[in-house]
């Protein structure tokens, strides 16, 4: 005891005369208190994205990467929208957006068919391709920051580069998902999680981008640059199996003989599903551009143009999020993906017809919500068809090709939207016509394929949608 008493006596004066000790301990407590909300939130997000084996398979990292991608894209959208749309009178804004489409969308229409085949040739470089798409947008965001205030012509080539890089990332991401599936995890459910993360990140980043826009027109682009740099770093840290293409071959949209599997050789369901999805993606592009100008010139009753666009945009976003969430909850109850796609395009077609007949602000918002929901469910069901009907050897390539086709459909729809006169009834009639074409091409074939496919009693069970 004497020894320990002596040690305590020797130490006690030092502790009692050390004024920095209590201050240091108090500082550490304050630091932990301030740090806890951020670390707790980060841990909660990581727990959600890595649940059900997604952390072990690497899918969780892709979910987080896609969230960063969505946040960066929406910040660039905020910066460009203020330049080519809200900052000038209506007539000049329409001319600027038409120029934007001509300078960016037209070349992209030519480049889009090249993206899938080009990426197909680098199956061992998916991580580098995603990182390159991120890094390209980071550099272009800085380049645009100097021109965004004036809206000069130099802005448009950079915007084209951002668009191409964004779509290239989307194609690669679709091709990567099958390589990261956890055990007993459907491809539709995986895509649903990835897409939902992007939607949530977009919803969070949009108001932040708007706040940065109030500070200065270049600041959303600075934020986008930071996000894309982070995304490039995370893309390179994806699991090595992302770059593994062992045993895979390329898929073709057209038949090239029996030795080269194609989407045509695996039955009609995938092609008809792609036709239905293309018409809905075309509708999406059409509504974005047509309603942007229509609501600016004829806003919703009692609302400004910005608020009117915000209402319709939020309705579409909520519908898309609900459709994505519903896709992860659907279970097979005797109805395959073909029936779901046929039902979704029928529902949105009926809504578009009603909007054309009873045109008004409420119906426009309803159409936006229904279009978002049905597009999400149709895309998830198309993913299920590709998973079910396309051989594993070419499935990754098929995702890249189908995504490129859908992006091209969006471009065509946007071009139609900018070319039409600003007449609401006419516009909604054209929207209904776009969907009617897809309905005529796809629904009969989808239902016929669903009826001819053996059910649970036919020896080959139906594939679950989720």
N, C-alpha and C positions, 0 to 999 in steps of 0.2 A: 504493500500500500504506500509505503514511504516513497518508493521510486515513482509511482504514478502521481502522487501528490506533488512531488518535486517537479515533474514534467508539466503538470497542470499549472503550477505556480509560475514556472518559467515562461509558459506560453500566454497566460492570461494578461500580463501587461501589454504584450504585443497586440493582442486582439482588441483590448480596451482603448489603446491609443492609435488605432488604425481607422481614421474617419472615412477612408475610401471604401472600407469593407461594406458597411450598410448601404452606402450609395450604389456600390457595384451590384449588390444583391437585389436592391430595388430596381436597378436598371434592367437586370436580367429578367425580373418578373414582368416589368412593363413590356419588354421586348417579346417575351413569350405570349403575353396577352394580346399584343398587336399582331403577332405573327400567326396566332392560332386560327382566326377566321380564314386566312388565305390558305394555310396548310390544310385545314379541315375541309375547305371547299375542294382543294386539289385532290385530296384523298378520296372524297366522295365521288368526284368525277371519275377518277381512276378506277374506283370500285365498280361504278356503273358500266364503264366501257370495257372492263376486263372480266365481267361476270360470265358465268356458264361456259368457262373454258376459252373465252375470247382472249384472255391475257396470255395463256400458254400457247395458243395457236398463232398469235400475232395479229389477229383481227382487231383487238383493242387498239393497237398502234395505228392501224389504218383508219379506224373510227376517229381517233384524235386528229390524225393528219387531215382527214376530210373536213373536220370542223374548222381547222385553221384555213383550209382552202376556201370554204364558204365565207368565212369572215373577211378574208382578203378580197375576194371577188366583190362582195357587197360594198366594201369601202371604195373600190374603184368605180363601181356603178354610181354611188352617191356623188363622187367627184365629177363624173362625166355628165350625169343627169343635170347638175346645176349649170354646166357649161353649155350643153347643146339643147337644153329644154327650157328651164325656168328663168334663165338670166336674160332672155331676149323676147320681143313680141312674138305672138302666135305664128304669124306668117313666116317670120324669119326663123323661128324655132323649127317649123315644119321643113323649111328648106335645109336647115342644118342637119336635121335627123335624116332627111333624104340623102344628103351628102354623106352622112355617117354610114348609112346602109350601102351606098354605092361604093365607098372607099373601103369599107370593112367587110360587109356581108357578101358582096359579089365575089371578091377574091376568095373569101372563105368557102363559098359554094364550090369553087373549083379546087380548093385545097382539101376540103373535108374528105372526099373519096380517097385521097392519098394518105391521110393520117393513119387509118386502120392498117392498110397493107404495109406502110412504112414501119409502124410499131410491131407488126407481125414479124418483121425481119430482125428484130432485136429482142427475142423472147428472154434472153439472158441478161438484159439490161433494164428491167422494169424499174428498179429503184433509181437508177441513174436517169431514166426518162422522166419519172415523176419529179425528181429533184431538179432536173433541167427545166421542166415546165414551171416550177416554182421560182427558180432563180431568174428565168427569163422575165417573168412578170414583176419580180422585184426591181430589176434594172429598168424595165419599161415604165414602172410607176414613178421612179425618180425622173426619168426623161419627160414624162407627161407633167410633172409638177411645175415645170417652168412654163408650160404652154397652156395649162388648164385655165388660168385667169383670163387670158385673151381669146381662147378658143380658136387659135390659128390652125392652118391646114396641117402643120406638122404634128398636131394631136392625133390625126386620124390614122396614119401608118402605125403609130405606137399602139393605138386602140385595136387595130387589126392584129398586131402581134400578141396583145393580151388575150384577145378572143381565141386565136388559134392555139395559144399555149393552154388556155383554160379548157378548151375542148379536147386537146391532146391528153391533158391530165385525166379528164373524165373517161376517155376511152381506155387509158392504161389502168385506171382504178377499177373499171368494170372487169377488165381481164385479170386483175390481181386477186379479186375477192375469192374465186374458186380455190386458189392456192392456200388460203388462210382459214378455211372452214374448220371450226372445232368439231370434235366427234359428235355424231347425232345432232348436227346443226344444219338446217336446210339453207340452201343458197338464198332463198327468198327472205328468210328471217335475217340472214347476215346483211343482205342489201338493204333491208328495211332499217336495221340499226345504223348502218353507215349513212344512209340518206337522212334519217331523222336527226342524227348528230349535225349534219350540215345545215339542216333547216333551223335547228335550235341556235347554232352559232350565228347564222344569218340574222335571226331575230334579235340576238343580243348585240351584234356588231352594227346593225343599221342605225339605231339611235346614237351609238357612239360615233359613227361616221358623220351623222348629221350634226352632232355637237362639235366635232373637229372642223366641219365645214363652216361653222359660225366663227371659229377662230381665224380661219383663213382657207382659201380654196385649195391650197396645196397640202393641207394637213391630213385629209383622209388618204391621200396618196402616200404620205410618209408612213401612216399607220399600216397601209397595205404592204408597203415595202418591208416593214419590220415583220409582219405576219408571214410573208412569203419566204423571207430568209429563214425564219424558224421552221417553216414547212419544208424547205430544202434540206435543212439539217435533219429533221425527223424522217424524211423520205430515205435518206442514206442509212438511217439506223433501223430500217425495216428488217424483218428476219431474212436471212439468206435464201430461204426457200421461195421468196418472191421472184427470184431470178432463176429458179429451177424450172426448166421446160422439158424435162426428160420424158420422152415418149409422145410429146405433143406435135401436132401437125396443124397447118393452116386450113381454115374453112373458107369457102367461097360462096358468095350469094347466088351464083349461077352454077349450073351443072357443068362439070368438065370431065365427065366419064366416071366410071365406077372406082377408079383408083384414087380419085381425089374427092373425099367426102365434101358435101356442100349442104347448105340449109335446105335445098330442094330434095335432097336424097333422104331426109329423115322424116318425111311426112308433111302434110299440109298445115298442121297446127302452128308451127313456128312462123311460117310465111304469112298466114292469115292473122296471127297475133301481131306480127310486125306491121302489117298493113293497118290494123286498127289502131295500134299505138302511134304510127306515123301520122294518122289523121288527127289524133288528139294532141300530139306534139305540134303539129301545124296550127291547130287551134290556139295553143299556148302562145306561140310567136305572134299570131294574128292579134289576139286580145291585148297583148302587151303594147304593141305599137298603135293599134287603132284606138283603144280606150285612152291611151296617154294623151292623144290630141283631142279626142271627142270630149273627154271630161275637162280638159283645159278650157275649151271653148264653151262647153255646156256643162258646168259642174252640177253636182247633185244639189237638190233644192236646199238653199240656206247654207251651203258650204262653199269654201274656196276650192280652187282647182287642186291645190296640194292636198287638202283634206279629202277631197273626193277620190283622188288617186290612192291616197293612203287607205281609205275605207275598202275600196275594191282590192287593193294589194293585200291587205290584212286578211280579207275574206278568202282570197285565193291561197294565201299562205296557211291559214288555219285548215282549209279543206285539204291541202296537200299533206299537212302534218297528220291530220286525222286519218287520211287514206293510208299513209305510211305506217302509222301505229296500228291501224286495223289489219294491215297486211301481215304483221308479225303475230297477230292473235287468231287469224283464220285457221280453221282446221277442216280437213276433208269430211264432208257429210254427203257424199254421193255426187258432188258437183266439182268438176275439174277446172283447171285454169281457163280452158276454152270458154266455159259457161260464164265465168266471172268477167272475162274480157268482153264477151258479147253483151252481158248485162250492163257493164259500165258504159260502153259506147252508146247503147240504147238510151240509158238514163240521161247522159249529157246531151245527146241529140234532141231528146224530148224537151230538155231544159232550154236549149238554144232556140228551138222553135217557139216555145212559150215566150222567151225574151224578145224575139222578133215580133210576135203578135202583140204582146202587152209591154212594149218597151217602156222602161223607166228605171230610175236609180236603184230601186229595190231589186228588180229583176236582174239588173247588171251585176249587182253584188252577189245575188244567188247563183248566177251563172259562173262567176269567178270561183265561188266556193265549191260548186259541184264539179267544175272543170278540174280544179286542183285535186279533189278527192278521187275522182274517177281516173285521172291520169296516173296518180300514184298507184292505185290498185291495179290498173291495167299493166303498168310497167313491172310491178312485182310479179304479176301472173305471167307476163312474157318471160321473165327470168326463170320462173318455174318450168315453162315449156322448154326453154333452152336446156335447163338442167336435166329434164326428163328425156327429151328426144334427140339431143345432139350428143354423139359419142364423146366420151371423156377425152379422147385423143385430140379432138378439135374444139372442145367446148370453150376454152379460153379465147381462142381466135374468134369464135362465133360471137362472143360477147363484144369484142372490139368492133367487128363488122356491123353488128346490129346497132350499137351505140352511134357509130358514124352515120348510119342511115337516118336515125332519129334526129341527130343534130342537123342534118341537111333539111329534113322536113320542117324543123323550127325556123330555119333561115327562109324557106319558101313562104311560110305563113307570115313571117315578119314583113317580107316584101309585099305581100298582098295587103296587109294592114296599112302600110304607109301609102299605098297607091290609091286607096279608096277615098271617095268624098266623105266628109264628116257628117254622115246621115246615120243616126242610130239604128233605125229599122233596116236600112240597107245593109249596114255592117253586120247586124245580128243574123240577117238572112244569109249573107255570105258565110258567116260562121256555121250556120246550120247546114249550108251546102257542102262545106268542107267535111263535116262529120257525116253527112248523108253518103258522100262518096266512099268514105272509109267503111261505113256500115254496109253498103251494098257489096263492096269488095270482100269483106271479111266475115260478116256474121253468119251467113249461110254455111260457109266452109267450116267455121269454128264449131257450130252446132252439129254439123254432119260428122266432123271428126270426133266430137265428144260422144255422139250416139254410137259410133262404130267402134269406139275404144272399149275393150272388155272392162267390166266393173269388178268388184271384189269377188263375184261368183264366177267370173270368167277365167279365172286362173292367173290373171295379172292384175294386182291391186292398183287402184288409182294412186297417183302421186299426190301427197299432201301439198297444198299451196303454202303452208308454213309449218 
